[in-house]
Amino acid sequence: MTDQLSHQKYNDEKSWKFPWLRLSLGIAGTIFCCLVAASIGSVGISPYSTLLIALSRIPFIDISQTWPESWDTILWKLRFPRVVLALIVGAALSVSGATFQGLFRNPLADPYLIGVASGASLGATIVFLTGIPFSYGNISILPIASFVGGLIAVSVAYGIAVRSSNTHLTTLILAGVAIGSFATAISSLLMIKSDPDLRVVLSWILGGFIKAQWSHSLFLIPYLIPGLVVTFAYSRILNTMQLDEEYASSLGVNIERTKKILILVATMMTAAVVSFSGLIGFVGLVAPHVVRLIWGSDFRTLIPMAAIVGGCFLVIADLVARTILSPGEIPVGIVTALCGAPFFIYLLLRNRQDTT
């Protein structure tokens, strides 16, 4: 045990050596990625012009307009809201994925592990197929129904786990699978009984940002920022829990309270972003592993860098989704699946080699 603790301490110190440099480079790379993504489309705009247009809206920065008015409209009405929403969704899914992987000590865990996706899908399907109005006044019903569906599914799974074994994580996974299967069955039944044109439902299930608005990002920021702060605050505890829960308890860590808080935070972030983006798979699985391969498994580095990598990955995936079949587009979930499925297979084979 002493050797393991010493080895972990050495790895922690090694991976934590230059966090601010990594974070600064990551933020710079994110800005560059977003500028490039916003520049590309049916109307091409240079990244430099895109940067000037973005800076022109910042208070106290005076930039004379040398670009067409149409460029300003295209960027601020269409592309910037879409890029920012993709960035927030990717960051939230990646942080949630890293959190679940740490809690379950399972590198194959993802944000949808305990039923969030199926519950959110059922909530959205009910709105699409049962005649419920899509909006009430200025309030959109679809994201609210999706958000509530995801939270209900996880709450039921969590309640089952608490009643059976004091929040045992294996029981929580099994309960999540059962509740997810039940929600999926109800969604399928509604689809069978509905109008045969299911393209709108399937498009939402596969995820996308075609209807992105600034208001969506403003709604999600209060979930993302506190979620990042809380998970980062628990990063040292997550490091300790990777070795042994009993050891963490001996240091004064309340394991059950930690599980409850982190599960709640990760679930809230996931349910919130899914309510606006639909179901986008593999982001929360791929991004944390990319960070581990490059910078190690210290959660103090893993959590912020996973947010950056996941956000950039989804921005690029959305760029591919909206340009590869221009003037049409494909759901971004198809792009992430084409990238993520081979990576998932690689992880399975790598884990098998590590255990033999």
N, C-alpha and C positions, 0 to 999 in steps of 0.2 A: 504493500500500500504506500509506504514511504517513497519508494522508487517511482511509483506512478504519479504521486503528488509532485515530486521534484521535476519529473518529465513534463507534466502539465504546466507547472509554473514556468519552466524554461520556454516552452512553446508560447505561453501567454505573453511573456516579456518580449519574445522575438517578434510575434505578430503585432504587438502593440507599439513597436518602436517609433514609427512615423505616421500616426493616425491622421494628423492634420494635413500633412502633405498629400496623403491618399485622398482624403476628403476633398481637398481643394482641387486636385486634378480631376476627381470624379465629377464635381460640380461644373468645372470648366468643360469637360467632355459632354456633360448633359446639355449644357447651353448650346454647344456646337451641334450636337445631334438634333436638338429641337429646331434650331435655325435652318439646318439642311432639310429637315422633314417639312417644315413650313414653306420652304422655297420651291419644293417640287410639286408639280400638279399639272392640270391641263393648261394653266397659265404659268409659265416659268418666271420666277422672280429670283434674282441673284441673292445669295446669302447676305452679302453686304447691304443690299437694299432692304432685305428683311430685317436686319439688325437695326438699320436707321429708322425704319417704320416702328419697330418695337420701342426703341429709345425715345422716339418723338412723343410718346404718351406719358413718359415719366416726368413728374413735376420738376421744375427748375432746370430741365435740359431743353435748350432751344436749338432745334434743328429745322432749317428751312426746307420746305417740301419741294423736292425735285423729281418726285415719282408721280405716276398717274393716280388719280383719285380711286380708280378701280382696284389698284393694288392694295390700297389701304382697306377698302371694303372686303376684298377677298381674304386678306390676312386676319383682320379683326373680327369679321363676322363668321368666317368659315374655318380657316386653318388653325389659327392660334387657339381657339376654344377646343378644337379636336386634339391638337398636340398636347395641350396642358392636361386635358382629361385623361388621355392615354398615359401620360407621365404619372399622374396621381394614382390611377388604377394599377399600373404596373408596380409602383412603389408599395402600395398597400398590400397587394397580393404577395409580393416577395417578402415583405416583413412578416406577414402572417404565416407564410410557408416556413420561413426560418424559425419562427416561434414554435410552430407545431413540431417541426423536426427536432428542436431542442427539448420540448416537453416530452414527446414520445420516444426520444432517443432513437428515432427511426429516420434514416436519410431519405426515405421514399415518401414521407408524409407531405401532404400539400394542404392548401387552405380549405379545400372542399371535403376534408377527410371525415368530418363528423356530421354531415348532412346539410351544410349550408347551401350547397348548389341545388340539391333536389328540392329543398324547401323554397328557395327563391324561385326556382323554375315553376313550381306549382303555383305560387302566388301570381307570377306573371301570366301563366297559362289561364288561370281563372279570369283574369282581366281580359285577355285576348278573346276567349271563347265563350264567355257566359253573358255577354251583353252589358257588362259593367262599363260605364263611360270611362274613357281614357283620361278625362280631366274633369275637375269640378271647380269652376271659376278659373283662377290662375294656377291651381294646384294640379300637378300631374299625378294620377292615381297609380300608374304602372310601377314607378320606382318604390312607392310606399308599399304596395302589395308585395313586391319582390322582397323588400327589406323585412317586412313583417313575417313573410313565409320562411325566410332563412332563419330568423331569430326563433320562431316557434319550433322549427325542426331541431335546432341545436338545444333549445331549452328542454324539450321533451327527452332528447337523448341524454342530456346532462342529469335531468331528474331521475331517469332510470339508473344511471351510473351511481348517483349518490345513494339511492335507496338500496342498491344491491351490494356495493362494496366500497363506500367511502371515497368516491371519485377515482376509483382505479382506472387508469388510462386505457387498459385493454378493454374493460367493460364499456367505457365511453366510445371507443372505436366501434365495437360490435353493435352497440345501441344506435350509433350514428348510421351504420350500414343498414340496419333494419328500418329505421325511420326514413332514410333516404330511399330505400327500395319501395316502401309504402307510398311516399310522396310521388315517386316516379310512376308507380302503378296508377295512381289517381290522375296524374297528368296525361298518361297514355289513354286512359278511359275517356277523359274529356275530349282528347283529340279524335278518338274514334267516333264519338257521338256528335262531333261538330261538323261544320262545313268542310268539304274536302280540301279547300285551299288553305294549307297550313304553312305557306311560305313565310308569312310574317312571324309566326311563332318560332319556326325553325331558325330564321335569321336572328331572332333575339337569343335563342338558346346557344347559337354558335358565336355570339358576341360581336360587338362592333360599336363604332363611334360616329355613325353617319348623322345622328341627330344631336351631336354634342353642342352644348351651350355653356356660356360662362357661368350661368346659375348652377349648373351641375357641379362644376369644380368648387364653387363657393359652398355648396352643400357638403361636399366631401372633405374639404380641408379641416373642419372641426373634428372629423374622425381620424384623419391621417396624422396630423401633428401630435395630438395627445397620445395616439397609438404608438408613434415613434418614440416619444419621450418615455412612456411607461415601459415599453419593451427594452429600450436602452438602459433604463434604470435597473432593470432586472437582468442585465447581461452577465454580470459577475455571478449571480445566483445560477443562471442557466449554465455557465461554465462549470460550476461546482456540481450541478446535478448530472452532468454528463459522466462524471466519474462514479458517483454513488449517492443515492438519496439519503441513506443513513448518515454518511459523512456530512452532507449538507445540513441535516437535522442537528448533528452534534455541534455544528458551528452556530446554531441558533436560528436557522432558516425554517420558517413555517411552510413546509412543503405543500400542504393542502391549500393554504391561502394563496401561495404563489401560483399553483395550478389554476385556481378559480379566477384569479385576476388576469392571468395571461390568456386563458381560454376565452374569457369574456372580451378582452381587448382585441384579440385576433379575430374572433367571430364578428364583432361589431364592425371592424374595418372591412372584412370580407363581404358581409351582408350589405354594407353601404355601397361599396363599389360595384358589386354585382347588380344592384338595383338599377344602375345607370348604364352599365357596359354589357350586361348579359353574362353568359358563362364563358370565360376565357381560360382554357386549361393550360397547364404546364409552366406558366410564368412563375408561380410560387414554388415550383419544383426546380426549375432550371437555374434561376438567378442565384439562390443561396449556394448551390453547388459550384457555380462558376466562381463565386467569391471564395469558397473554400479551396478550390484548386489553385487560385492565384495568391490569396493572402492568408490562408489558414482558417481554422475553425473557432477562433476566439470571437465570442458573440459581441464583444465591444467593437470589433471591426466589422463582423459579419452583418450586423443589423443595419447600420447606416449605408455600407457599401452594397448590400443586397437591395436596398431601396433605390439606389442610384442605378445599379445594373438592371434591375427589373423594369424601372421606368424607361430607360433607354431602349431596352429590348422590345417593350411593347410599342414605343413610338416608332421604331424601325419596322416592326411587324405591321403596324397600321399603315405606314407609308407603302409597304409592299401590297397590302390588301387593297388600297384605293388606287394604285397605279398599274398593277400588273395586268389588269384587264380593262384599262381605261378606254372609253369613258365610264364603263361600269366598275363595280368593285365586288370583292368577295368578303364574307365575314372574317374578321381578324382571327377568330378562334381556329379557322382552318390553317392559317399561316403558323400560329403558335403550335398547333398540333403537328404540322409537318416538320417543324424544328424540334419540338419537345419530345416526340415519340422516339426518334432515334437516340436522343440523349438519355431517355428513360431506360431504353434497352441497354445502353452502355453502362448505366449505373447498376442495373441488375447483374450484368456479366462481371462488372468490377467487384461488386459485393460478394458474388459467388467465389471469385478468385481469392478474395481476402479471407473467406471462411474456410478454404481448403488448404 
